[in-house]
Amino acid sequence: MKLLLLTLIASISFAKTTVASLPKVFISDCYDGDTCTTFKGETIRLACIDTPELKGRNANPISAKSARKFLNDLVANQEVSIKRITKDRYGRTVAELFKDEENIQELIVKKGFGKIYERYSHQCNWSNKS
């Protein structure tokens, strides 16, 4: 029991240290609920989530605008930590963003502005929790 408790404490400490040691970026603004741009011009596609579309045949503009507003209120003109994962077919950086140790993607899902993108959920530890 004591070993289990120590292991749990160590994993929590490691997670916080890991987020604290990630590089930082300044977010300029967010185009929609899962795509942001940095002040340096890097386009970031938030990993492991999908939010409603603004345009196209599957568009849901009202929900999409709500998701975009939530994300912009949270990170626009802010410094956030970034965990870069890969580049997508459009050349965007696929990444997890963190603000004050909080995972932005996980928060978007918890608040109901998006859902886990099952096809890519393997890229994020938090999205694979039962």
C-alpha positions in Angstrom: 0.0 0.0 0.0 2.8 2.4 0.9 4.6 1.6 -2.4 1.4 2.3 -4.3 1.0 5.6 -2.6 4.6 6.6 -3.3 4.2 5.6 -7.0 1.1 7.7 -7.3 2.8 10.7 -5.7 5.8 10.3 -8.0 3.7 10.1 -11.1 1.7 13.2 -10.2 4.9 15.1 -9.5 6.4 13.9 -12.8 3.4 15.1 -14.7 3.6 18.6 -13.3 7.4 18.7 -13.8 6.9 17.6 -17.4 4.3 20.4 -18.2 6.4 23.0 -16.5 9.4 22.0 -18.6 7.6 22.3 -21.9 8.4 25.1 -24.4 6.1 28.1 -24.4 4.3 29.9 -27.2 2.2 33.1 -27.4 -1.2 32.5 -28.9 -2.3 35.3 -31.2 -5.9 34.0 -31.8 -7.9 30.9 -32.5 -9.7 30.4 -35.8 -12.1 27.9 -34.4 -12.4 25.6 -31.4 -9.4 23.4 -32.2 -7.0 25.6 -34.3 -4.9 28.5 -33.1 -2.1 30.6 -34.4 0.9 31.9 -32.5 2.3 35.4 -32.8 5.2 33.8 -34.8 2.7 32.4 -37.4 2.8 28.8 -36.3 -0.7 27.2 -36.9 -1.6 24.7 -34.1 -4.2 22.0 -34.5 -5.2 20.9 -31.0 -4.5 17.2 -30.6 -7.1 14.5 -29.8 -10.2 16.7 -30.0 -12.7 17.8 -32.5 -15.0 20.8 -32.2 -17.9 21.9 -34.4 -17.1 23.2 -37.9 -17.7 26.8 -38.9 -18.1 26.1 -42.6 -18.8 23.2 -45.0 -21.5 20.6 -45.3 -21.1 19.5 -41.7 -21.1 23.0 -40.3 -22.7 23.9 -37.0 -21.9 27.6 -36.9 -23.6 28.4 -33.5 -21.8 25.7 -31.6 -18.6 26.4 -33.6 -18.6 30.0 -32.6 -19.2 29.1 -29.0 -16.2 26.8 -29.0 -14.1 29.4 -30.7 -15.1 32.0 -28.2 -14.3 29.7 -25.3 -10.8 28.9 -26.7 -10.0 32.5 -27.5 -11.1 33.7 -24.1 -8.8 31.1 -22.6 -5.6 31.4 -24.6 -5.7 34.4 -27.1 -2.9 36.9 -26.2 -1.6 34.4 -23.6 1.5 32.4 -23.1 0.9 28.7 -23.0 3.0 25.5 -22.8 3.0 23.3 -25.9 3.7 19.6 -26.4 4.3 19.2 -30.1 3.3 15.8 -31.4 3.5 15.9 -35.2 2.5 17.8 -38.3 -0.8 17.2 -40.1 -1.4 17.0 -43.9 -2.0 20.7 -44.0 1.3 21.5 -42.4 -0.2 22.5 -39.0 1.5 21.6 -35.8 -0.6 19.0 -34.0 0.0 19.6 -30.3 -1.4 19.7 -26.8 -1.6 23.1 -25.1 -1.4 23.7 -21.4 -2.3 26.8 -19.4 -1.4 26.9 -15.7 -0.7 23.2 -15.7 -4.2 22.5 -17.2 -4.6 20.6 -20.4 -6.6 22.8 -22.7 -8.0 20.0 -24.9 -9.2 18.1 -21.9 -10.9 21.2 -20.6 -12.7 21.8 -23.9 -14.1 18.3 -23.8 -15.1 18.6 -20.1 -16.9 21.9 -20.8 -18.8 20.4 -23.7 -17.3 22.5 -26.5 -15.7 19.5 -28.2 -15.3 15.8 -28.1 -12.5 13.3 -28.1 -11.4 12.6 -31.7 -11.3 8.8 -31.4 -9.2 8.3 -34.6 -6.3 10.2 -33.0 -7.0 9.8 -29.3 -3.9 7.5 -29.0 -1.8 10.6 -29.2 -2.9 11.9 -25.8 -2.7 10.1 -22.5 -5.7 12.0 -21.0 -8.0 10.9 -23.8 -7.4 7.2 -23.3 -8.5 7.2 -19.6 -11.6 5.1 -18.9 
